[in-house]
Amino acid sequence: MAREWNKSYATNEFNSSYGLFYNRELYKTQTYPEQAYDVQPIDLWYVSSDYGKVDSFGNALAVNPDYVKQIKSSNNENLFALNFVADAFGDLRDYMIQAGFQNKIATTETEYYDLQPHRGWVPLDAEFDKFMKISYDAFAKGFMNNQTINQKVTDFTSFLRVFASFIERITPKFLFTKTSFVMSRYGTPLSCGLMLDLSIDKNGDDPTKYDKFIQDKNFTFFTKAAKRFGFLLDKNAPWRLVADLGSPEIQKYMRRYNLTLDNIFLMAYTPTYKTDIEVMKTSLMSFYNLYAAMRPEVRIMKTAKDRTNALSTTMYKRVMISEASVAAIDERFWLRYYLFIRGKEMGRPWRQTTFDRLFNTASQVYKFQNYNKAIAYLNRRLRGKEFRFLPLTSQGSDDTIVFDFLNPSSKETFRLL
């Protein structure tokens, strides 16, 4: 079979980096050129990677479950989306069925007729919990395998100091807070509740995207039908429907639930920064307790500081802690710890004086206003002019994290203590 000049053959298993780059560019410009179709797709890889993940201020978002509605599908009994998205999709599905009855489209050998979604809204908490398990493995089985580091952890306080060193090693390549997770390539775009997948194909497989979907006999009709009900197709996953919040069509469905562009991010979503510190506390407590259960004791050898140079061994028992113990720690400590982690995650090149000044200001806000206002202040500074989105390069996530923990970075910036 002759090779098609406009077809990208890229997959995630490509051996040649140049070949992968060439074919990805080919897909962007020739395989699915936006100007070749009446309805332009949305590009969640290179242009709109933050779509549905942030509000107009750049705050990372989590869906409010009160605005979620179930979608009936023969492929998935537990399929959900935001309520207005579910309504719009239901009407789109009926429209496609009717078009088939009227012989306007093919009803066999097509992906775009009997629309049965495979994936919808993915709860953020569930995805983040999976991510934290990967993080713990990297910490416990990688970083803490160093005996010198292991001996530094005798209780929760010393654990927090050691964990700060772990954060310095893994960031900004890897992340720890929920806000950074939402904005990263590790967080699925499906968590925004605005998207439905009609297939479980991999969006890194360009030949499948071209042969199975773009070349589908109903493709052009379907893109127009989707727009009629307020949806766009994802350019890099042409089986994914994305609700276009800017379209008058989807806004008609939003109004059924008293939602508008002015209030949707206030009502149907919650900024993740508001719970970041509490989630961080829970994760840190869980990490410490899991590690203490796995290695309940640590022996530390010391050399006497006299002529004898005698060796002595002290045994420490790592006592697990409760939520009450974590809650007893001063809130200003957590503000500083959170600022440290978020700054490292975002790769901020702050000097120590900058870090200290930000923390001191947050402390003043906490003292004269309240804790929530202090968190909001830090969030504003962290999402400011230097705010950047980590690119969404694929739907999948890594199963393991590999770092060379024996070679610390030579980059000297701000520290926690």
ABEGO torsion letter per residue (X at the ends): XBBBAABBABBAABABAAAAAAAAAAAAAAABBAAABABBBBBAAAAAAABGABBAAGBBBBBBAAABBBBBBAABABBBBBAAAAAAAAAAAAAAAAAAAAGABBABGBABBBBBBABBBBBAAAAAAAAAAAAAAAAAAAAAABAAAAAABABAAAAAAAAAAAAAAAOAABBABAAAAAABAABBAAAAGABBBABABBAABAAAAAAAAAABAAAAAAAAAAAAAGBBBBAABAABBBBBAABAAAAAAAAAAGBBAAAAAAAABBBAAAAAAAAAAAAAAAAAAAAAAABABBBBBBBBBBAAGBBBBBBBBBBBBBAAAAAABBAAAAAAAAAAAAAAAAGBABBAAAAAAAAAAAAAAAAABBAAAAAAAAAAAAABAABBBBBBABABBBABBBBBAABBBABBBBBAX
